[in-house]
Amino acid sequence: MANYEAKRQQTRQIIINSMIMIAEAKGLEKVTVSDIIKNANINRSTFYRYFEDKFALINFIESNILNAIKIKYNIFNNCSNEELKRGKPQDIFIRSFLNVIENNHKLLSFLLSEKGDFEFNFQLVHFFESIIRKSLDKNPDNFDDKRKKIFAFYCAVEAIGLISFWVHNFEDYSKDYIYNFINKDMWYVI
């Protein structure tokens, strides 16, 4: 049974890799299922066993990344206020979040490129905006609702910008460098 599941994972990954390879050359919108099955060297029925269509494949890829980030955030979000005051959960969240980016940097580099999926940018912004607003709601004295909304959006866009910068310059910046930038340089400017 474990062997069967490993084979399914391998086939799914071949389909994903084929789609990304073609999309990097043609752009995501121009990729067809025929392109994917030809590149993956699989039958059309094999593709459809895994995905309903190319859009389901794109959704699967993007959902996996967003879910990995959400899992890391939920761990952070379930920390007590006392733990938050000591700062450890934020540190753990930032490091684990950077691990997700690091593990998916090639995929994110594509998704956040001009040939990728612009809708994915919106999903990321919306997610980060919502978690920033939740954080601001924990200390309601700092911002009124209008300021919370604009500050959360601003920070979300900045977070996506940093992710995009890192994945497009991945070889030049280590995870530790980005971590230090977030914890030291970014707060110095703000």
C-alpha positions as CSV (number, residue, x, y, z in Angstrom):
1,M,0.0,0.0,0.0
2,A,2.8,2.4,0.8
3,N,4.4,1.6,-2.5
4,Y,1.2,2.5,-4.3
5,E,0.9,5.8,-2.5
6,A,4.6,6.6,-3.3
7,K,3.9,5.9,-7.0
8,R,0.8,8.2,-6.9
9,Q,2.9,10.9,-5.3
10,Q,5.6,10.5,-7.9
11,T,3.1,10.6,-10.8
12,R,1.4,13.7,-9.4
13,Q,4.8,15.4,-9.0
14,I,5.7,14.5,-12.6
15,I,2.5,16.2,-13.8
16,I,3.2,19.3,-11.7
17,N,6.8,19.5,-12.9
18,S,5.7,19.2,-16.5
19,M,3.1,21.9,-16.2
20,I,5.6,24.2,-14.5
21,M,8.3,23.5,-17.2
22,I,5.9,24.3,-20.0
23,A,4.4,27.3,-18.3
24,E,7.8,28.8,-17.7
25,A,8.3,28.7,-21.5
26,K,4.8,29.5,-22.7
27,G,3.1,31.2,-19.8
28,L,0.5,29.6,-17.6
29,E,-2.5,30.7,-19.7
30,K,-1.1,29.0,-22.8
31,V,-0.4,25.6,-21.2
32,T,-2.8,22.8,-22.4
33,V,-3.4,19.4,-20.9
34,S,-2.0,18.0,-24.2
35,D,1.2,19.8,-23.5
36,I,1.4,18.4,-20.0
37,I,0.7,14.8,-20.9
38,K,3.2,14.9,-23.8
39,N,5.9,16.4,-21.6
40,A,5.2,14.1,-18.7
41,N,5.0,11.0,-21.0
42,I,1.7,9.9,-19.5
43,N,-1.8,9.0,-20.9
44,R,-4.5,11.5,-20.9
45,S,-6.5,9.2,-18.6
46,T,-3.6,9.3,-16.1
47,F,-3.7,13.1,-16.0
48,Y,-7.5,13.0,-15.4
49,R,-7.1,10.5,-12.7
50,Y,-5.3,13.1,-10.7
51,F,-6.8,16.4,-11.9
52,E,-10.1,17.4,-13.5
53,D,-8.4,19.9,-15.8
54,K,-5.4,22.3,-15.9
55,F,-7.2,24.7,-13.5
56,A,-7.6,22.0,-10.9
57,L,-3.9,21.3,-11.2
58,I,-3.0,25.0,-10.7
59,N,-5.4,25.2,-7.8
60,F,-3.8,22.1,-6.2
61,I,-0.3,23.6,-6.5
62,E,-1.4,27.0,-5.1
63,S,-3.5,25.4,-2.3
64,N,-0.6,23.3,-1.1
65,I,1.6,26.3,-0.7
66,L,-1.1,28.4,1.0
67,N,-2.1,25.5,3.3
68,A,1.6,25.0,4.3
69,I,1.7,28.7,5.3
70,K,-1.6,28.5,7.1
71,I,-0.5,25.5,9.1
72,K,2.5,27.5,10.3
73,Y,0.4,30.5,11.1
74,N,-2.2,28.5,13.0
75,I,0.5,27.2,15.3
76,F,1.6,30.8,15.9
77,N,-2.0,32.0,16.3
78,N,-2.7,29.4,19.0
79,C,0.0,30.8,21.3
80,S,-1.0,32.5,24.5
81,N,-0.6,36.2,24.9
82,E,2.2,35.5,27.5
83,E,4.1,33.5,24.9
84,L,3.6,36.3,22.3
85,K,5.0,38.8,24.8
86,R,8.2,36.7,25.1
87,G,8.6,36.8,21.3
88,K,9.3,33.1,20.7
89,P,6.2,32.3,18.7
90,Q,6.8,35.1,16.2
91,D,10.4,33.9,15.8
92,I,9.2,30.3,15.3
93,F,6.5,31.4,12.8
94,I,9.0,33.5,10.8
95,R,11.5,30.7,10.6
96,S,8.9,28.1,9.7
97,F,7.3,30.4,7.2
98,L,10.7,31.0,5.6
99,N,11.1,27.2,5.5
100,V,7.9,26.9,3.4
101,I,9.2,29.6,1.0
102,E,12.6,27.9,0.8
103,N,11.1,24.5,0.1
104,N,8.8,25.9,-2.6
105,H,11.1,28.6,-4.0
106,K,11.2,27.3,-7.6
107,L,7.5,27.0,-7.7
108,L,6.9,30.4,-6.1
109,S,9.4,32.0,-8.4
110,F,7.3,30.8,-11.3
111,L,3.9,31.6,-9.7
112,L,5.0,35.1,-8.8
113,S,6.5,35.8,-12.2
114,E,4.9,37.5,-15.2
115,K,4.2,34.1,-16.7
116,G,2.7,32.8,-13.4
117,D,-0.8,33.2,-11.9
118,F,-1.7,36.8,-11.0
119,E,-4.6,35.5,-9.0
120,F,-2.2,33.7,-6.7
121,N,-0.7,37.1,-5.7
122,F,-4.2,38.2,-4.7
123,Q,-4.7,35.0,-2.6
124,L,-1.4,35.7,-0.8
125,V,-2.2,39.3,-0.2
126,H,-5.6,38.4,1.2
127,F,-4.2,35.8,3.5
128,F,-1.4,38.0,4.8
129,E,-3.8,41.0,5.2
130,S,-6.2,38.8,7.2
131,I,-3.5,37.5,9.6
132,I,-2.1,41.0,10.1
133,R,-5.5,42.4,10.9
134,K,-6.0,39.6,13.4
135,S,-2.7,40.6,15.0
136,L,-3.8,44.2,15.1
137,D,-7.1,43.2,16.7
138,K,-5.3,41.7,19.7
139,N,-4.2,45.2,20.6
140,P,-7.1,47.4,19.6
141,D,-5.7,50.6,21.1
142,N,-3.1,51.1,18.4
143,F,-5.3,51.6,15.4
144,D,-8.8,52.5,14.4
145,D,-10.5,50.3,11.8
146,K,-9.5,52.5,8.8
147,R,-5.8,52.5,9.9
148,K,-5.9,48.7,10.6
149,K,-7.2,48.1,7.1
150,I,-4.7,50.2,5.3
151,F,-1.8,49.1,7.5
152,A,-2.7,45.4,7.1
153,F,-2.9,45.8,3.3
154,Y,0.4,47.7,3.2
155,C,2.2,45.0,5.3
156,A,0.7,42.2,3.2
157,V,1.9,43.7,-0.1
158,E,5.3,44.3,1.5
159,A,5.4,40.6,2.6
160,I,4.5,39.4,-0.9
161,G,7.2,41.8,-2.3
162,L,9.8,40.3,0.0
163,I,8.8,36.7,-0.9
164,S,8.9,37.6,-4.6
165,F,12.3,39.3,-4.3
166,W,13.7,36.3,-2.4
167,V,12.5,33.6,-4.7
168,H,13.7,35.5,-7.8
169,N,17.1,36.1,-6.2
170,F,17.2,32.8,-4.3
171,E,20.9,32.0,-4.9
172,D,22.0,35.4,-3.7
173,Y,20.2,35.5,-0.3
174,S,20.2,32.8,2.3
175,K,17.2,32.0,4.5
176,D,19.2,33.4,7.5
177,Y,19.9,36.7,5.6
178,I,16.2,37.1,4.9
179,Y,15.3,36.2,8.5
180,N,17.8,38.8,9.8
181,F,16.4,41.4,7.4
182,I,12.9,40.8,8.7
183,N,13.9,40.9,12.3
184,K,16.4,43.7,12.2
185,D,16.5,45.9,9.1
186,M,12.8,45.9,8.3
187,W,11.8,47.1,11.8
188,Y,14.6,49.6,11.8
189,V,13.0,51.3,8.8
190,I,9.5,51.1,10.1
